[in-house]
C-alpha cells in the first residue's frame, strides 16, 4: 500500500512540476502543499508573488483576476491532487511526530496594517483593507467593527498564502461609505499573539466637491455667455 501511495505522490508531483514549469516561462509561479495536524491538505498557488489559487478536497478556486487561461482548466486537477495528498499528509505527520516527538512548535505573530484602497472623500464609496503578514501557523481570524459594533456585511476575507520565508499572509476588505467621525477597527486573532491585535481607522477627509464644481462651472459658463452677449450688443450698437 505504501509503495502504491508513493507512486501516486510521485505522479502528482511530476504533474504539478509540469504545470509550474509551463507557467514559469512567463511568470514567477509556486505551488505549495500544506499539511497541518488533522486539517485536510491544501494546495496554494502564487503567481508573481500574489495569491492566485487554492484547492482542497472539496473545492478549487481562482483568487486573482487576469490569470493565464490555462490555470482555469487546472482547477479540477488541483482539487484531485489535494484529495490524493490527504493520506500522504497523515503518514508524513505521523512519521514526524514519532521521529522528533519533542520538536518545538514555531510561532510567528502577524504584522497587521489598515488602509483605504482610494483617497478618502466623505460620502463616497471606498474600501478598507486589513493586511496581515508574516504569520505562522496559517490559522488566523479577522473581524471588523464600526464604532464598536461588529460588522459582517460587505466583508471579505481571503485565503492565506505562503511567503518565500515559510510564513503566510492574508487580507480582509470591507466596502463602506466614510462619514466624518466613523471609527473602523480590524481585529486579528492568532495563536502567536498574547492578545488580539487591533488596528483602527478614523474617517477624516473632505466632502465630495462634485456639486460645488458643477455649480461653479455653470456659473462660469453663464458668465462667459453674458460677457459674449454684452460684447456683441455693444459692438452692434456702436455699429
C-alpha positions as CSV (number, residue, x, y, z in Angstrom):
1,X,0.0,0.0,0.0
2,X,2.8,2.4,0.9
3,X,4.5,1.6,-2.4
4,X,1.3,2.4,-4.3
5,X,0.9,5.6,-2.2
6,X,4.5,6.7,-3.0
7,X,3.9,6.1,-6.8
8,X,0.7,8.3,-6.6
9,X,2.6,11.0,-4.9
10,X,5.4,10.8,-7.4
11,X,2.9,11.1,-10.3
12,X,1.2,14.1,-8.7
13,X,4.5,15.9,-8.0
14,X,5.6,15.4,-11.6
15,X,2.3,16.8,-12.9
16,X,2.4,19.8,-10.6
17,X,6.0,20.4,-11.7
18,X,4.9,20.3,-15.3
19,X,2.2,22.8,-14.7
20,X,4.5,25.1,-12.8
21,X,7.3,24.9,-15.4
22,X,4.8,25.8,-18.2
23,X,3.6,28.9,-16.4
24,X,7.1,29.8,-15.2
25,X,8.1,30.6,-18.8
26,X,6.4,34.0,-18.4
27,X,5.7,34.2,-14.6
28,X,7.1,33.6,-11.2
29,X,4.9,30.7,-10.0
30,X,5.0,28.5,-6.9
31,X,2.7,25.7,-5.7
32,X,2.8,24.7,-2.0
33,X,1.2,21.7,-0.4
34,X,0.2,22.4,3.2
35,X,-0.3,19.7,5.8
36,X,-1.2,20.9,9.4
37,X,-2.3,18.4,12.0
38,X,-5.7,16.9,11.4
39,X,-6.7,19.7,8.9
40,X,-7.2,18.5,5.3
41,X,-4.3,19.2,2.9
42,X,-4.4,22.4,0.9
43,X,-2.6,23.3,-2.3
44,X,-1.7,27.0,-2.6
45,X,-0.6,28.6,-5.8
46,X,1.0,32.0,-6.1
47,X,1.6,33.9,-9.3
48,X,4.3,36.7,-9.4
49,X,4.2,36.8,-5.6
50,X,0.4,37.1,-5.3
51,X,-2.2,34.6,-4.2
52,X,-3.6,33.1,-7.4
53,X,-5.5,29.9,-6.5
54,X,-6.1,27.3,-3.8
55,X,-7.6,23.9,-3.6
56,X,-8.7,21.4,-1.1
57,X,-10.6,18.1,-1.3
58,X,-14.0,19.9,-1.6
59,X,-13.3,22.8,-4.0
60,X,-10.8,24.8,-6.0
61,X,-10.9,28.5,-6.6
62,X,-9.0,31.2,-8.5
63,X,-8.5,34.2,-6.3
64,X,-6.8,36.8,-8.5
65,X,-8.0,38.4,-11.7
66,X,-6.3,38.4,-15.1
67,X,-4.8,35.0,-14.7
68,X,-3.4,32.9,-17.6
69,X,-6.3,31.0,-19.2
70,X,-4.7,27.6,-18.6
71,X,-4.9,28.0,-14.8
72,X,-8.7,27.8,-15.0
73,X,-8.5,24.4,-16.7
74,X,-6.2,23.1,-13.9
75,X,-8.5,23.8,-11.0
76,X,-10.1,20.4,-11.0
77,X,-6.6,18.8,-11.1
78,X,-5.6,20.8,-8.0
79,X,-8.7,19.6,-6.2
80,X,-7.9,16.0,-7.2
81,X,-4.3,16.4,-6.0
82,X,-5.5,17.7,-2.6
83,X,-7.6,14.6,-2.2
84,X,-4.8,12.3,-3.2
85,X,-2.4,14.0,-0.8
86,X,-4.7,13.5,2.3
87,X,-3.4,10.0,3.1
88,X,0.2,11.1,2.4
89,X,-0.1,14.0,4.8
90,X,-1.3,11.8,7.5
91,X,1.6,9.4,7.0
92,X,4.2,12.2,7.0
93,X,2.8,13.9,10.1
94,X,2.7,10.6,12.0
95,X,6.3,9.8,11.0
96,X,7.4,13.3,12.0
97,X,5.8,13.0,15.4
98,X,7.5,9.7,16.0
99,X,10.9,10.7,14.7
100,X,11.0,14.0,16.6
101,X,8.5,13.9,19.4
102,X,9.7,16.9,21.3
103,X,10.1,19.3,18.3
104,X,9.2,22.8,19.4
105,X,6.2,24.5,17.7
106,X,7.3,27.5,15.7
107,X,5.0,30.6,16.0
108,X,5.3,33.9,14.3
109,X,2.9,36.7,15.2
110,X,1.2,38.6,12.3
111,X,2.1,42.1,11.3
112,X,-1.1,44.0,10.5
113,X,-1.9,47.3,8.9
114,X,-5.1,49.0,7.8
115,X,-5.5,51.4,4.9
116,X,-8.0,52.5,2.2
117,X,-7.9,51.5,-1.4
118,X,-8.7,55.0,-2.7
119,X,-8.2,58.5,-1.5
120,X,-10.8,59.3,1.2
121,X,-13.7,61.6,0.3
122,X,-16.6,61.7,2.8
123,X,-19.8,60.3,1.4
124,X,-18.0,58.5,-1.5
125,X,-17.9,54.6,-1.5
126,X,-14.5,53.2,-0.7
127,X,-12.8,50.0,0.5
128,X,-10.8,49.4,3.7
129,X,-8.1,46.8,3.6
130,X,-6.7,45.0,6.6
131,X,-3.4,43.2,5.6
132,X,-1.8,40.6,7.9
133,X,1.6,39.3,7.0
134,X,4.5,37.0,8.2
135,X,2.4,34.8,10.5
136,X,2.8,31.1,11.3
137,X,0.9,28.7,11.6
138,X,-1.6,29.8,9.0
139,X,-4.7,29.6,11.2
140,X,-5.9,33.1,11.8
141,X,-9.1,35.1,12.4
142,X,-10.1,38.6,11.3
143,X,-13.1,40.6,12.3
144,X,-14.4,44.1,11.7
145,X,-16.2,46.7,13.9
146,X,-17.7,50.1,13.1
147,X,-18.0,52.5,16.1
148,X,-17.6,49.5,18.4
149,X,-20.3,47.3,16.7
150,X,-19.5,44.1,14.8
151,X,-19.8,44.3,11.1
152,X,-20.2,41.3,8.7
153,X,-22.0,42.8,5.7
154,X,-19.6,43.7,2.8
155,X,-16.7,41.9,4.5
156,X,-14.4,39.6,2.5
157,X,-11.5,37.5,4.0
158,X,-9.1,36.0,1.6
159,X,-7.5,32.6,1.9
160,X,-4.0,32.6,3.4
161,X,-1.0,32.3,1.1
162,X,2.7,31.5,1.6
163,X,5.6,33.9,1.7
164,X,9.0,32.7,0.5
165,X,10.3,32.6,4.1
166,X,7.7,29.9,5.1
167,X,5.3,32.4,6.8
168,X,1.9,33.4,5.4
169,X,-0.1,36.4,4.5
170,X,-3.8,37.2,4.3
171,X,-6.0,40.3,3.6
172,X,-9.6,41.2,4.5
173,X,-11.6,44.0,3.0
174,X,-14.8,45.9,3.8
175,X,-16.8,48.1,1.5
176,X,-18.0,51.3,3.2
177,X,-19.0,54.9,2.8
178,X,-16.9,57.1,5.1
179,X,-18.7,59.6,7.3
180,X,-17.0,62.1,9.5
181,X,-16.0,60.6,12.9
182,X,-16.7,57.0,12.0
183,X,-14.1,54.6,13.5
184,X,-13.5,51.2,11.9
185,X,-11.4,48.5,13.6
186,X,-9.8,45.4,12.2
187,X,-9.0,42.8,14.9
188,X,-6.7,39.9,14.2
189,X,-6.5,36.8,16.4
190,X,-3.6,34.4,16.2
191,X,-2.0,31.7,18.4
192,X,1.3,33.7,18.4
193,X,-0.4,36.8,19.9
194,X,-0.9,37.1,23.6
195,X,-4.0,39.2,22.9
196,X,-5.9,40.2,19.8
197,X,-4.2,42.8,17.7
198,X,-6.5,45.7,16.7
199,X,-5.8,48.4,14.1
200,X,-8.1,51.5,14.0
201,X,-9.1,53.8,11.1
202,X,-11.0,57.0,11.6
203,X,-12.9,58.8,8.8
204,X,-11.2,62.1,8.3
205,X,-11.5,63.7,4.9
206,X,-13.0,66.3,2.8
207,X,-16.5,66.1,1.4
208,X,-17.1,65.4,-2.2
209,X,-16.8,68.7,-4.2
210,X,-18.7,67.5,-7.2
211,X,-21.8,69.6,-6.5
212,X,-19.9,72.9,-6.0
213,X,-17.7,72.3,-9.0
214,X,-20.8,71.8,-11.2
215,X,-22.4,75.0,-9.9
216,X,-19.2,76.9,-10.3
217,X,-18.8,75.5,-13.8
218,X,-22.4,76.5,-14.7
219,X,-21.9,80.0,-13.2
220,X,-18.6,80.4,-15.1
221,X,-20.3,79.3,-18.4
222,X,-23.2,81.7,-17.9
223,X,-20.7,84.5,-17.0
224,X,-18.8,83.9,-20.2
225,X,-22.0,83.8,-22.3
226,X,-23.1,87.1,-20.6
227,X,-19.8,88.7,-21.4
228,X,-20.0,87.5,-25.0
229,X,-23.6,88.7,-25.4
230,X,-22.8,92.1,-23.9
231,X,-19.8,92.5,-26.2
232,X,-21.9,91.6,-29.2
233,X,-24.7,94.0,-28.3
234,X,-22.2,96.8,-27.7
235,X,-20.5,96.1,-31.0
236,X,-23.9,96.2,-32.8
237,X,-24.9,99.4,-31.0
238,X,-21.6,101.1,-32.0
239,X,-22.0,99.9,-35.5
